[in-house]
Every structure is written in structure tokens, then in C-alpha cells.
Amino acid sequence: MITKLTLRMDDNLIASAKEYSAKTGKSVSRIVADLFEIIKNEKMGREDSLTPTVRSLKGILKGKELDEKDYRKYLAEKYL
């Protein structure tokens, strides 16, 4: 369930958060949610906790036969 949360912060802090948001391509809500997730993991004593973004990517290439040659080919196609 997604619930709305209102935060009251200094104008300069909000401006910085929006600037960081634009730079990283993440919404301010996502940044705050990631921070809360990190706090929750620390509270539970998880030393190896992953951010939500990293956790969503974990195992995505499992079973794939990829090596450095494949990566170089991808970069060549993308930038050349």
C-alpha cells in the first residue's frame, strides 16, 4: 500500500533534494523511501543490507553466459 507523507523541511534542503533528484533521475519520494529502507535495515542489524535499487538488480543475470567480450561489444555498439 502506498501512502502519502508530508515532510516539513528548510527551503534550502528541499532545493538541494530536488537538485539531487534531477541529477540522479530519482524522484525525491524514491530518495526518501531508499533512506527509510536503509534505516530499517540498520535497525534490524543487517550489516550486508542492500539498497532497494541494488536488491532489485541482484541475480538478474543469473544463469547468463556473459563475459568481458560481451560487455565490450555492448559498449562499442552503444558509443561507436
SVG drawing of the C-alpha trace seen along z (x, -y; Angstrom):
<svg xmlns="http://www.w3.org/2000/svg" viewBox="-2 -28 39 49">
<polyline fill="none" stroke="black" stroke-width="0.4" points="0.0,0.0 1.3,-3.4 0.5,-6.2 1.2,-9.9 3.6,-11.5 4.1,-15.2 7.5,-16.4 8.4,-19.9 11.9,-20.9 14.0,-24.0 13.7,-25.6 17.4,-25.2 17.2,-21.5 14.3,-21.0 16.0,-22.8 19.1,-20.6 16.9,-17.4 15.3,-18.5 18.6,-19.2 20.0,-15.8 16.8,-14.3 17.2,-15.8 20.9,-14.8 20.3,-11.2 16.9,-10.7 15.2,-9.5 12.2,-11.2 12.5,-12.9 10.0,-10.3 12.2,-7.5 15.2,-9.0 13.4,-9.3 12.0,-5.8 15.5,-4.4 16.8,-6.3 13.9,-4.8 14.8,-1.4 18.4,-1.8 17.4,-3.0 15.1,0.0 17.8,2.4 20.3,0.9 17.7,1.1 17.3,4.8 21.0,5.3 21.6,6.3 25.2,5.5 25.0,6.7 21.8,4.7 21.4,3.6 19.6,0.5 16.3,1.2 17.7,0.5 20.6,2.9 18.3,5.5 16.0,5.3 19.0,6.0 20.5,8.8 20.5,12.1 19.2,10.5 22.0,12.1 22.0,15.4 22.4,18.3 23.5,16.0 26.7,16.7 28.3,13.3 31.9,12.2 34.1,9.2 33.9,9.7 30.1,9.3 30.5,6.1 33.0,4.6 30.6,5.4 27.8,3.7 29.9,0.6 31.1,0.5 27.5,0.7 26.4,-2.0 29.2,-4.5 30.6,-3.9"/>
</svg>
